[in-house]
């Protein structure tokens, strides 16, 4: 990677403890050096390279469980937030187990609510707008000039492996992940969980046996990963199934997991129609989350059997909010950017709920610090190590009072001119301010075939994302709302979800947690609006956001805009079908 290493002469294990073999004088010297390193880590973060300790024998394993399209949905959150919402219906006993013995972050958000830019940000520990071509969904080519945590860990003696989706929905050129690091030979049917299990049941396999067949593949892949590690090297394993991503089998939430859609009645947030079709769609989504959680349970069980639990940092999260639902994926509302995040492992003080605002860009430097590696100065995220080792709950670090999110282009053909919908946002505990740089464009894509003619069929709306409003995944909820768009009862909601938006959106989260009433321009909120606007623009400027340069030219011109033609991206040329 062409990186210069700074080796600090420190000798301590996983928990920073001085070796018992040292003399008292040596121990004092080592502790002094440890203090110096701590100061350098926290004060000189932006101005130093990355360093690794000489003694790496006790570095923890890293198990990163990262679900595609899993937002902030877990049964433990119903206890934390209070009953009465949709999390009452979610079934995540294994995530809850990790949360109970570790730390759960109540206010965790992604950098961008879209697969590739979010993952680009997670891997590099940078805001998505700092990842070059990695900041758009398709056509991205891996930028080897941006250090990411897996290659760094690999260079420093970690056994690195993954199963299923990591960098992006494709195979970008120059990716640091190779076939040798992929562990999926036992099977990848977890990615189509409801489809596969339903098919097995149809052929006569009992339901629980069909589920177990899929989960045994997960177990086998993880075993292969563990067994591949040589010389007692610590491992870093990324488990990234895509089953929570659409499409799912209709009715699978109830058929496979007993999630009754009617149990959601009266619990739906204001932006989701409380009608049978949408309730069933959400129940099916929760069914896939239950399948994901079952896979988490298998990995935790296998870790325990291998007697590796005590020395493994376990991190569980997802890459953005729910797909194919209003306010979800591709939106900067909390339903789109908010995700579950729980961490447990060596030295982590468990049984705590942390309210600090954290971003998933903080994970890369956290992983490196756990491995006794100083993060590269290119990582603008802040390690969570201090929060994980604190004994406090609630609000801990007053400097973690906000997160920054945004998006550019998702589906390349969402608009007829192949342009993005540029947004940036600042979110605090009390407010969220969203800046829409091009309010003249449709936020979730052009309403193809909706303004004249018969319009798309029900089947098209449920199965073909690109047929209309392409930045929202196809599915029953999208289909229902589009088909109901002219009805008096739903016209307002349809326009709120899919219509053009003001250049500034401001929401009071205490009064309006569903983010339905834009307060921008109101006199009572003028001071809040100015303060948040200034703070957001200052952050974008300091971090070199290309959107602020030359009227966003970087994002408005090829290869960031226009049809995709580059074969190197791993994607075929995609043209809009009218």
Buried (B, 14 or more C-beta within 10 A) or exposed (E): EEEEEEEBEBBBBBEBEBBEEBEEEEBEBBBEBBEEBEEBBEEEBEEBBBBBBEEBEBBBBBBBBBBBBBBBBBBBBBBEBEEEBBBBBBBBBBBBBBBEBBBBBBBBBBBBBBBBBBBBBBBBBBBBBBBBBBBBBBBBBBBBEBBBBBBBBBBBBBBBBBBBBBBBBBEBBEBBBEEEBBBBEBBBBBBBBBBBBBBBBEEEBEBEEBBBBBBEBBBBBBBBBBEBBEEEBBBBBBBBBBBBBBBBBBBBBBBBBEBBBEBBEEBBBBBBBEBEBBBBBBBBBBBBBBBBBBBBBBBBBBBEEBEBBEBBBBBBBBBBBBBBBBBBBBBBBBBBBBBBBBBBBBEBBBEBBBBBBBBBBBBBBBBBBBBBBBBBBBBBBBBBBBBBEBEEBEBBBEEBEBBBBBBBBBBBBBBEEBBBBBBBBBBBBEBBBBBBBBBEBBBBBBBBBBEEEEBBEEEBBBBBBBBBBBBBBBBBBBBBBBBBBEEEEBEEBBEBBBEEBEEBBBBBBEEBBBBBBBBBEEEEBEEBBEBBBEBBBEBBEEBEBBBBEEEBEBBBEEBBBBEBBBEEBBBEEBEBEE
